[in-house]
Amino acid sequence: MISGSGTQVFMVNKAPAGGRVLWTVLHLILGFVAWFVLTMLLVVVLEKVMGPIGESNLAGGMVVLFLLSGIIVVPLGIFLRWYVATSVAVALDTETGMTLTRKSMRRGVQIKQHRWQDVTGTEMTCITTNNGAVTKCTFHMYTSDGETLEIPLSMGSFNYFLDIVNRASTHLPYTWKYLDHETARSQGTERGWNRVTRQQK
């Protein structure tokens, strides 16, 4: 629970660290394996269309070219993924507002600040499967300048994050409360996070 003021920082997501050797090597290996499998599939297709590869210089050249191109494509794909990935950190100050810090190799560091009064609304959305099972939920914060901050419920300390938002965004007429199965059933609603009318002091 929150008492007094202070700033808490939450990592919404982290971009892959290019300096992590193990991460890079693992993805390179998996990438080359996937490319090799694609090459074998190409061989099968060409043999059905053009006959045995050994009897066709054209088909053999295509296979070699495709296999060698993986040496360029796979590392390039991994680099581009790292280059465009963005890490997002949210610093919540219980009195003033929130500061969003976005970092990426492509755009550098971008910092944006919002007062609590700039938050125009919040919403919770969930993706469900055909059998009704919830697979992913996201908390949305809308601001007056049109920006939407999306916080996955899987983020570490999400409950703590939402507790701060509930307490600080006093201008909103509602808060978010988690209802267990029994409480939700007694109130005729669904289990999970529900929007409830803010108690007026």
Contacts in CASP RR format, 6 or more apart in sequence:
PFRMAT RR
TARGET T0000
AUTHOR 0000-0000-0000
METHOD contacts of the structure
MODEL  1
MISGSGTQVFMVNKAPAGGRVLWTVLHLILGFVAWFVLTMLLVVVLEKVM
GPIGESNLAGGMVVLFLLSGIIVVPLGIFLRWYVATSVAVALDTETGMTL
TRKSMRRGVQIKQHRWQDVTGTEMTCITTNNGAVTKCTFHMYTSDGETLE
IPLSMGSFNYFLDIVNRASTHLPYTWKYLDHETARSQGTERGWNRVTRQQ
K
1 163 0 8 1.000
2 94 0 8 1.000
2 163 0 8 1.000
2 164 0 8 1.000
2 167 0 8 1.000
4 94 0 8 1.000
5 93 0 8 1.000
5 94 0 8 1.000
5 95 0 8 1.000
6 93 0 8 1.000
6 94 0 8 1.000
6 95 0 8 1.000
7 91 0 8 1.000
7 92 0 8 1.000
7 93 0 8 1.000
7 94 0 8 1.000
8 91 0 8 1.000
8 92 0 8 1.000
8 160 0 8 1.000
8 161 0 8 1.000
8 164 0 8 1.000
9 89 0 8 1.000
9 90 0 8 1.000
9 91 0 8 1.000
9 92 0 8 1.000
10 89 0 8 1.000
10 90 0 8 1.000
10 91 0 8 1.000
10 92 0 8 1.000
10 151 0 8 1.000
10 155 0 8 1.000
10 156 0 8 1.000
10 157 0 8 1.000
10 161 0 8 1.000
11 87 0 8 1.000
11 88 0 8 1.000
11 89 0 8 1.000
11 155 0 8 1.000
11 156 0 8 1.000
12 88 0 8 1.000
12 89 0 8 1.000
12 90 0 8 1.000
12 149 0 8 1.000
12 150 0 8 1.000
12 151 0 8 1.000
12 152 0 8 1.000
12 155 0 8 1.000
13 86 0 8 1.000
13 87 0 8 1.000
13 88 0 8 1.000
13 152 0 8 1.000
13 155 0 8 1.000
14 87 0 8 1.000
15 82 0 8 1.000
15 85 0 8 1.000
15 86 0 8 1.000
15 87 0 8 1.000
15 103 0 8 1.000
15 104 0 8 1.000
16 23 0 8 1.000
16 81 0 8 1.000
16 82 0 8 1.000
16 85 0 8 1.000
17 23 0 8 1.000
18 24 0 8 1.000
18 82 0 8 1.000
24 78 0 8 1.000
27 78 0 8 1.000
28 74 0 8 1.000
28 75 0 8 1.000
28 78 0 8 1.000
31 74 0 8 1.000
31 78 0 8 1.000
32 70 0 8 1.000
32 74 0 8 1.000
35 67 0 8 1.000
35 70 0 8 1.000
35 73 0 8 1.000
35 74 0 8 1.000
36 67 0 8 1.000
38 66 0 8 1.000
39 63 0 8 1.000
39 66 0 8 1.000
39 67 0 8 1.000
42 62 0 8 1.000
42 63 0 8 1.000
42 66 0 8 1.000
43 53 0 8 1.000
43 63 0 8 1.000
46 53 0 8 1.000
46 56 0 8 1.000
46 59 0 8 1.000
46 60 0 8 1.000
46 62 0 8 1.000
46 63 0 8 1.000
47 53 0 8 1.000
47 59 0 8 1.000
50 56 0 8 1.000
50 58 0 8 1.000
50 59 0 8 1.000
51 59 0 8 1.000
53 59 0 8 1.000
53 60 0 8 1.000
53 63 0 8 1.000
54 60 0 8 1.000
82 105 0 8 1.000
83 104 0 8 1.000
83 105 0 8 1.000
83 106 0 8 1.000
84 104 0 8 1.000
84 105 0 8 1.000
84 106 0 8 1.000
85 104 0 8 1.000
85 105 0 8 1.000
86 102 0 8 1.000
86 103 0 8 1.000
86 104 0 8 1.000
86 107 0 8 1.000
87 102 0 8 1.000
87 103 0 8 1.000
87 104 0 8 1.000
88 100 0 8 1.000
88 101 0 8 1.000
88 102 0 8 1.000
89 100 0 8 1.000
89 101 0 8 1.000
89 103 0 8 1.000
90 98 0 8 1.000
90 99 0 8 1.000
90 100 0 8 1.000
90 101 0 8 1.000
90 149 0 8 1.000
90 151 0 8 1.000
90 161 0 8 1.000
91 98 0 8 1.000
91 99 0 8 1.000
91 101 0 8 1.000
92 98 0 8 1.000
92 161 0 8 1.000
92 164 0 8 1.000
92 165 0 8 1.000
92 168 0 8 1.000
93 99 0 8 1.000
94 164 0 8 1.000
94 167 0 8 1.000
94 168 0 8 1.000
95 168 0 8 1.000
96 115 0 8 1.000
96 116 0 8 1.000
97 113 0 8 1.000
97 114 0 8 1.000
97 115 0 8 1.000
97 116 0 8 1.000
97 118 0 8 1.000
97 168 0 8 1.000
98 113 0 8 1.000
98 114 0 8 1.000
98 116 0 8 1.000
98 149 0 8 1.000
99 111 0 8 1.000
99 112 0 8 1.000
99 113 0 8 1.000
99 114 0 8 1.000
100 110 0 8 1.000
100 111 0 8 1.000
100 112 0 8 1.000
100 113 0 8 1.000
100 114 0 8 1.000
100 149 0 8 1.000
101 109 0 8 1.000
101 110 0 8 1.000
101 111 0 8 1.000
102 109 0 8 1.000
102 110 0 8 1.000
102 111 0 8 1.000
102 112 0 8 1.000
103 109 0 8 1.000
103 110 0 8 1.000
112 147 0 8 1.000
114 143 0 8 1.000
114 145 0 8 1.000
114 147 0 8 1.000
116 168 0 8 1.000
116 169 0 8 1.000
116 170 0 8 1.000
116 171 0 8 1.000
117 171 0 8 1.000
118 143 0 8 1.000
118 144 0 8 1.000
118 145 0 8 1.000
119 141 0 8 1.000
119 142 0 8 1.000
119 143 0 8 1.000
119 144 0 8 1.000
119 165 0 8 1.000
119 169 0 8 1.000
119 171 0 8 1.000
119 172 0 8 1.000
120 142 0 8 1.000
120 143 0 8 1.000
120 144 0 8 1.000
121 141 0 8 1.000
121 142 0 8 1.000
121 169 0 8 1.000
121 172 0 8 1.000
122 139 0 8 1.000
122 140 0 8 1.000
122 141 0 8 1.000
122 142 0 8 1.000
122 165 0 8 1.000
122 169 0 8 1.000
122 172 0 8 1.000
122 176 0 8 1.000
122 195 0 8 1.000
123 139 0 8 1.000
123 140 0 8 1.000
123 142 0 8 1.000
124 137 0 8 1.000
124 138 0 8 1.000
124 139 0 8 1.000
124 140 0 8 1.000
124 176 0 8 1.000
124 193 0 8 1.000
124 195 0 8 1.000
125 137 0 8 1.000
125 138 0 8 1.000
125 140 0 8 1.000
126 134 0 8 1.000
126 135 0 8 1.000
126 136 0 8 1.000
126 137 0 8 1.000
126 138 0 8 1.000
127 134 0 8 1.000
127 135 0 8 1.000
127 136 0 8 1.000
127 137 0 8 1.000
128 134 0 8 1.000
128 135 0 8 1.000
129 135 0 8 1.000
136 152 0 8 1.000
136 153 0 8 1.000
136 154 0 8 1.000
137 152 0 8 1.000
137 153 0 8 1.000
137 193 0 8 1.000
138 150 0 8 1.000
138 151 0 8 1.000
138 152 0 8 1.000
138 153 0 8 1.000
139 150 0 8 1.000
139 151 0 8 1.000
139 152 0 8 1.000
139 153 0 8 1.000
139 158 0 8 1.000
139 162 0 8 1.000
139 176 0 8 1.000
139 193 0 8 1.000
140 148 0 8 1.000
140 149 0 8 1.000
140 150 0 8 1.000
140 151 0 8 1.000
141 148 0 8 1.000
141 149 0 8 1.000
141 151 0 8 1.000
141 165 0 8 1.000
142 148 0 8 1.000
143 149 0 8 1.000
151 158 0 8 1.000
151 161 0 8 1.000
152 158 0 8 1.000
153 193 0 8 1.000
155 161 0 8 1.000
159 178 0 8 1.000
162 176 0 8 1.000
162 193 0 8 1.000
165 176 0 8 1.000
166 175 0 8 1.000
166 176 0 8 1.000
170 198 0 8 1.000
172 198 0 8 1.000
173 197 0 8 1.000
173 198 0 8 1.000
174 195 0 8 1.000
174 196 0 8 1.000
174 197 0 8 1.000
174 198 0 8 1.000
175 195 0 8 1.000
175 196 0 8 1.000
175 198 0 8 1.000
176 193 0 8 1.000
176 194 0 8 1.000
176 195 0 8 1.000
176 196 0 8 1.000
177 193 0 8 1.000
177 194 0 8 1.000
177 196 0 8 1.000
178 192 0 8 1.000
178 193 0 8 1.000
178 194 0 8 1.000
179 187 0 8 1.000
179 189 0 8 1.000
179 190 0 8 1.000
179 191 0 8 1.000
179 192 0 8 1.000
179 193 0 8 1.000
179 194 0 8 1.000
180 191 0 8 1.000
180 192 0 8 1.000
181 191 0 8 1.000
184 190 0 8 1.000
184 191 0 8 1.000
184 192 0 8 1.000
184 194 0 8 1.000
185 191 0 8 1.000
END
